[in-house]
Amino acid sequence: MNPKLKKKLILDTILALTMLVVMVPALSGVFLHEWIGVVIAAGLVVHLVLNRKWITGVSKKFFGPMTLE
């Protein structure tokens, strides 16, 4: 497996599991719930930066001219 892809998958898995914990504030308490939310936001920014080439490619196709294929 490509090392860069492996890092992305690990990051996405950590974000998904952390999101599950944040969805139930009773698991972590209100204080940790808020801080874990901040950590998830930072992880989301890292995720978007790592996938910026894919995002720009899909955006260009989506907002580009329509073709009949």
LUMTIMI-569441 format. One record per residue: residue number from 1; chain; z, y negated, x negated of N, C-alpha, C, O, CB in turn. Coordinates in steps of 0.05 Angstrom, whole numbers, plus 5000, padded with zeros to 4 digits. Atoms other than C-alpha are relative to their C-alpha. Glycine has a CB too. Layout:
! residues N
+-----+---+------+------+------+-------+-------+-------+------+------+------+------+------+------+-------+-------+-------+
:   k : c : n_pz : n_py : n_px : ca_pz : ca_py : ca_px : c_pz : c_py : c_px : o_pz : o_py : o_px : cb_pz : cb_py : cb_px :
+-----+---+------+------+------+-------+-------+-------+------+------+------+------+------+------+-------+-------+-------+
: NUM : A :    Z :    Y :    X :     Z :     Y :     X :    Z :    Y :    X :    Z :    Y :    X :     Z :     Y :     X :
...
+-----+---+------+------+------+-------+-------+-------+------+------+------+------+------+------+-------+-------+-------+
This chain:
! residues 69
+-----+---+------+------+------+-------+-------+-------+------+------+------+------+------+------+-------+-------+-------+
:   k : c : n_pz : n_py : n_px : ca_pz : ca_py : ca_px : c_pz : c_py : c_px : o_pz : o_py : o_px : cb_pz : cb_py : cb_px :
+-----+---+------+------+------+-------+-------+-------+------+------+------+------+------+------+-------+-------+-------+
:   1 : A : 5000 : 5024 : 4983 :  5000 :  5000 :  5000 : 5000 : 4975 : 4982 : 5013 : 4974 : 4961 :  5025 :  5000 :  5019 :
:   2 : A : 5001 : 5025 : 5014 :  4984 :  4930 :  4977 : 5028 : 4987 : 4998 : 5041 : 4985 : 5019 :  4980 :  4981 :  5014 :
:   3 : A : 4973 : 5011 : 5003 :  5048 :  4898 :  4948 : 5004 : 4975 : 5017 : 5026 : 4970 : 5028 :  5005 :  4993 :  4971 :
:   4 : A : 4997 : 5024 : 4983 :  5034 :  4832 :  4985 : 5004 : 5008 : 5029 : 5020 : 4996 : 5043 :  4975 :  4982 :  4996 :
:   5 : A : 4997 : 4990 : 4972 :  5026 :  4869 :  5051 : 5027 : 5012 : 5004 : 5039 : 5008 : 5025 :  4978 :  5020 :  5006 :
:   6 : A : 4973 : 4987 : 4998 :  5090 :  4908 :  5037 : 5021 : 4978 : 5004 : 5040 : 4982 : 5019 :  5006 :  5017 :  4975 :
:   7 : A : 4981 : 5022 : 4997 :  5128 :  4842 :  5028 : 4999 : 4988 : 5028 : 5020 : 4981 : 5039 :  4995 :  4979 :  4978 :
:   8 : A : 5003 : 5011 : 4973 :  5100 :  4815 :  5093 : 5012 : 5018 : 5021 : 5026 : 5008 : 5039 :  4970 :  4995 :  5006 :
:   9 : A : 4989 : 4981 : 4980 :  5119 :  4878 :  5131 : 5031 : 5000 : 4999 : 5044 : 5002 : 5019 :  4989 :  5028 :  4995 :
:  10 : A : 4971 : 5001 : 5004 :  5190 :  4876 :  5102 : 5011 : 4975 : 5013 : 5031 : 4976 : 5028 :  5008 :  5001 :  4970 :
:  11 : A : 4991 : 5026 : 4988 :  5197 :  4802 :  5122 : 4999 : 5002 : 5030 : 5018 : 4993 : 5044 :  4983 :  4977 :  4989 :
:  12 : A : 5003 : 4999 : 4971 :  5171 :  4815 :  5192 : 5020 : 5019 : 5013 : 5030 : 5014 : 5034 :  4972 :  5009 :  5007 :
:  13 : A : 4980 : 4981 : 4990 :  5217 :  4875 :  5201 : 5028 : 4987 : 5001 : 5043 : 4990 : 5020 :  5001 :  5025 :  4983 :
:  14 : A : 4974 : 5014 : 5001 :  5278 :  4834 :  5179 : 5002 : 4979 : 5022 : 5022 : 4977 : 5035 :  5004 :  4987 :  4972 :
:  15 : A : 5000 : 5021 : 4979 :  5258 :  4777 :  5226 : 5003 : 5013 : 5027 : 5018 : 5002 : 5044 :  4974 :  4984 :  4999 :
:  16 : A : 4998 : 4987 : 4974 :  5249 :  4825 :  5284 : 5028 : 5011 : 5006 : 5039 : 5007 : 5027 :  4980 :  5023 :  5002 :
:  17 : A : 4973 : 4990 : 4997 :  5316 :  4859 :  5273 : 5020 : 4978 : 5004 : 5039 : 4980 : 5020 :  5008 :  5018 :  4977 :
:  18 : A : 4981 : 5023 : 4998 :  5352 :  4793 :  5264 : 4997 : 4987 : 5027 : 5016 : 4978 : 5039 :  4994 :  4980 :  4977 :
:  19 : A : 5004 : 5012 : 4973 :  5320 :  4767 :  5328 : 5014 : 5016 : 5021 : 5024 : 5005 : 5040 :  4970 :  4999 :  5005 :
:  20 : A : 4986 : 4984 : 4980 :  5348 :  4826 :  5366 : 5030 : 4994 : 5000 : 5043 : 4994 : 5021 :  4996 :  5030 :  4993 :
:  21 : A : 4972 : 5006 : 5001 :  5418 :  4809 :  5341 : 5005 : 4972 : 5012 : 5026 : 4969 : 5026 :  5010 :  5000 :  4970 :
:  22 : A : 4996 : 5027 : 4989 :  5410 :  4735 :  5360 : 4996 : 5000 : 5030 : 5008 : 4982 : 5043 :  4980 :  4981 :  4987 :
:  23 : A : 5005 : 5001 : 4971 :  5386 :  4752 :  5430 : 5026 : 5006 : 5016 : 5027 : 5000 : 5040 :  4979 :  5021 :  5007 :
:  24 : A : 4974 : 4994 : 4987 :  5457 :  4777 :  5446 : 5022 : 4986 : 4985 : 5033 : 4997 : 4966 :  5005 :  5031 :  5002 :
:  25 : A : 4980 : 5015 : 5015 :  5506 :  4723 :  5424 : 5027 : 5014 : 4998 : 5043 : 5008 : 4980 :  5004 :  4973 :  5013 :
:  26 : A : 4974 : 4986 : 5001 :  5565 :  4769 :  5440 : 5002 : 5018 : 4975 : 5024 : 5025 : 4967 :  5003 :  5017 :  5025 :
:  27 : A : 4999 : 4983 : 5024 :  5545 :  4812 :  5380 : 5009 : 4985 : 4975 : 5023 : 4997 : 4958 :  4973 :  5012 :  4995 :
:  28 : A : 4995 : 5015 : 5025 :  5553 :  4757 :  5329 : 5019 : 4976 : 5004 : 5029 : 4965 : 4985 :  4975 :  4990 :  4988 :
:  29 : A : 4983 : 5024 : 4995 :  5594 :  4702 :  5363 : 4982 : 4976 : 5000 : 4960 : 4976 : 4990 :  5022 :  4998 :  4979 :
:  30 : A : 5016 : 5024 : 4997 :  5569 :  4633 :  5378 : 4994 : 4987 : 4973 : 4971 : 4978 : 4968 :  5014 :  4979 :  5018 :
:  31 : A : 5004 : 5013 : 5026 :  5578 :  4605 :  5307 : 4978 : 5014 : 4984 : 4959 : 5002 : 4975 :  5026 :  5000 :  4984 :
:  32 : A : 5021 : 4986 : 5015 :  5538 :  4660 :  5273 : 4974 : 5001 : 5015 : 4953 : 5001 : 5003 :  5010 :  5029 :  4995 :
:  33 : A : 5024 : 5000 : 4983 :  5489 :  4661 :  5331 : 4983 : 4975 : 4993 : 4958 : 4977 : 4990 :  5007 :  5000 :  5030 :
:  34 : A : 5014 : 5024 : 5006 :  5471 :  4589 :  5315 : 4988 : 5000 : 4972 : 4965 : 4992 : 4967 :  5018 :  4976 :  5003 :
:  35 : A : 5010 : 4999 : 5027 :  5465 :  4599 :  5240 : 4979 : 5021 : 4995 : 4960 : 5016 : 4979 :  5024 :  5004 :  4981 :
:  36 : A : 5021 : 4979 : 5002 :  5425 :  4663 :  5246 : 4974 : 4989 : 5012 : 4953 : 4995 : 5002 :  5009 :  5026 :  5013 :
:  37 : A : 5023 : 5013 : 4989 :  5378 :  4623 :  5290 : 4986 : 4982 : 4980 : 4962 : 4981 : 4979 :  5007 :  4985 :  5025 :
:  38 : A : 5011 : 5017 : 5021 :  5369 :  4573 :  5234 : 4986 : 5017 : 4978 : 4965 : 5009 : 4968 :  5022 :  4982 :  4987 :
:  39 : A : 5012 : 4982 : 5020 :  5355 :  4630 :  5185 : 4974 : 5011 : 5010 : 4954 : 5014 : 4995 :  5020 :  5022 :  4992 :
:  40 : A : 5025 : 4989 : 4989 :  5303 :  4659 :  5232 : 4979 : 4978 : 5000 : 4955 : 4984 : 4994 :  5005 :  5009 :  5029 :
:  41 : A : 5020 : 5021 : 5001 :  5269 :  4591 :  5237 : 4989 : 4996 : 4972 : 4965 : 4992 : 4969 :  5013 :  4973 :  5009 :
:  42 : A : 5010 : 5001 : 5028 :  5265 :  4588 :  5161 : 4982 : 5024 : 4993 : 4962 : 5021 : 4980 :  5024 :  4999 :  4980 :
:  43 : A : 5017 : 4976 : 5004 :  5238 :  4659 :  5160 : 4973 : 4997 : 5013 : 4953 : 5007 : 5003 :  5014 :  5025 :  5010 :
:  44 : A : 5025 : 5005 : 4986 :  5186 :  4639 :  5211 : 4981 : 4982 : 4984 : 4957 : 4986 : 4983 :  5005 :  4988 :  5028 :
:  45 : A : 5016 : 5018 : 5017 :  5163 :  4582 :  5166 : 4988 : 5016 : 4977 : 4964 : 5013 : 4970 :  5017 :  4977 :  4990 :
:  46 : A : 5010 : 4984 : 5022 :  5157 :  4631 :  5108 : 4978 : 5019 : 5010 : 4957 : 5022 : 4996 :  5023 :  5017 :  4987 :
:  47 : A : 5020 : 4982 : 4989 :  5119 :  4680 :  5152 : 4973 : 4985 : 5005 : 4952 : 4996 : 4998 :  5010 :  5011 :  5027 :
:  48 : A : 5025 : 5016 : 4995 :  5069 :  4625 :  5173 : 4986 : 4992 : 4974 : 4962 : 4992 : 4973 :  5007 :  4976 :  5016 :
:  49 : A : 5012 : 5007 : 5026 :  5059 :  4603 :  5101 : 4986 : 5024 : 4987 : 4964 : 5021 : 4976 :  5021 :  4989 :  4981 :
:  50 : A : 5012 : 4976 : 5012 :  5046 :  4674 :  5078 : 4974 : 5009 : 5015 : 4957 : 5021 : 5003 :  5020 :  5023 :  5000 :
:  51 : A : 5023 : 4992 : 4984 :  4995 :  4684 :  5134 : 4981 : 4977 : 5007 : 4966 : 4979 : 5026 :  5009 :  5013 :  5025 :
:  52 : A : 5016 : 5024 : 4993 :  4961 :  4616 :  5132 : 4970 : 5005 : 4999 : 4955 : 4993 : 5014 :  5007 :  4978 :  4981 :
:  53 : A : 5028 : 4994 : 5001 :  4893 :  4645 :  5112 : 4990 : 5013 : 5025 : 4969 : 5007 : 5036 :  4993 :  5018 :  4975 :
:  54 : A : 5007 : 4986 : 4975 :  4892 :  4691 :  5172 : 5000 : 4980 : 5023 : 4983 : 4981 : 5040 :  5019 :  5023 :  5005 :
:  55 : A : 4997 : 5019 : 4978 :  4915 :  4635 :  5218 : 4976 : 4981 : 5000 : 4965 : 4975 : 5021 :  5026 :  4984 :  4997 :
:  56 : A : 5023 : 5019 : 5001 :  4860 :  4587 :  5194 : 4974 : 5015 : 5007 : 4957 : 5003 : 5021 :  4998 :  4988 :  4972 :
:  57 : A : 5024 : 4985 : 4994 :  4807 :  4642 :  5199 : 4998 : 5005 : 5030 : 4976 : 5001 : 5042 :  5000 :  5026 :  4986 :
:  58 : A : 5000 : 4995 : 4972 :  4826 :  4660 :  5270 : 4997 : 4974 : 5016 : 4982 : 4973 : 5036 :  5026 :  5014 :  5009 :
:  59 : A : 5002 : 5026 : 4987 :  4833 :  4586 :  5290 : 4971 : 4991 : 4999 : 4961 : 4980 : 5019 :  5018 :  4980 :  4987 :
:  60 : A : 5028 : 5009 : 5002 :  4762 :  4571 :  5264 : 4983 : 5016 : 5019 : 4965 : 5005 : 5031 :  4990 :  5004 :  4971 :
:  61 : A : 5016 : 4984 : 4981 :  4734 :  4629 :  5304 : 5006 : 4992 : 5029 : 4987 : 4990 : 5045 :  5005 :  5030 :  4996 :
:  62 : A : 4992 : 5006 : 4973 :  4773 :  4611 :  5366 : 4989 : 4973 : 5010 : 4979 : 4970 : 5032 :  5030 :  5000 :  5003 :
:  63 : A : 5009 : 5027 : 4993 :  4755 :  4537 :  5365 : 4972 : 4993 : 4991 : 4963 : 4971 : 4996 :  5019 :  4979 :  4989 :
:  64 : A : 5027 : 5004 : 5009 :  4686 :  4545 :  5335 : 4980 : 5003 : 5022 : 4988 : 5007 : 5045 :  4993 :  5020 :  4978 :
:  65 : A : 5021 : 4997 : 4979 :  4620 :  4548 :  5371 : 4999 : 5028 : 5012 : 5004 : 5048 : 4998 :  4973 :  4992 :  4989 :
:  66 : A : 5002 : 4974 : 4987 :  4611 :  4604 :  5421 : 4973 : 5012 : 4994 : 4952 : 4999 : 4994 :  5004 :  4997 :  5031 :
:  67 : A : 5025 : 4985 : 5005 :  4559 :  4657 :  5406 : 4999 : 5022 : 5021 : 5019 : 5033 : 5030 :  4999 :  5011 :  4971 :
:  68 : A : 5004 : 4977 : 4982 :  4529 :  4709 :  5452 : 4995 : 5025 : 4984 : 4972 : 5029 : 4975 :  4977 :  4994 :  5020 :
:  69 : A : 5003 : 4975 : 5015 :  4541 :  4775 :  5417 : 5004 : 5023 : 5017 : 5003 : 5046 : 5007 :  5019 :  5000 :  4977 :
+-----+---+------+------+------+-------+-------+-------+------+------+------+------+------+------+-------+-------+-------+
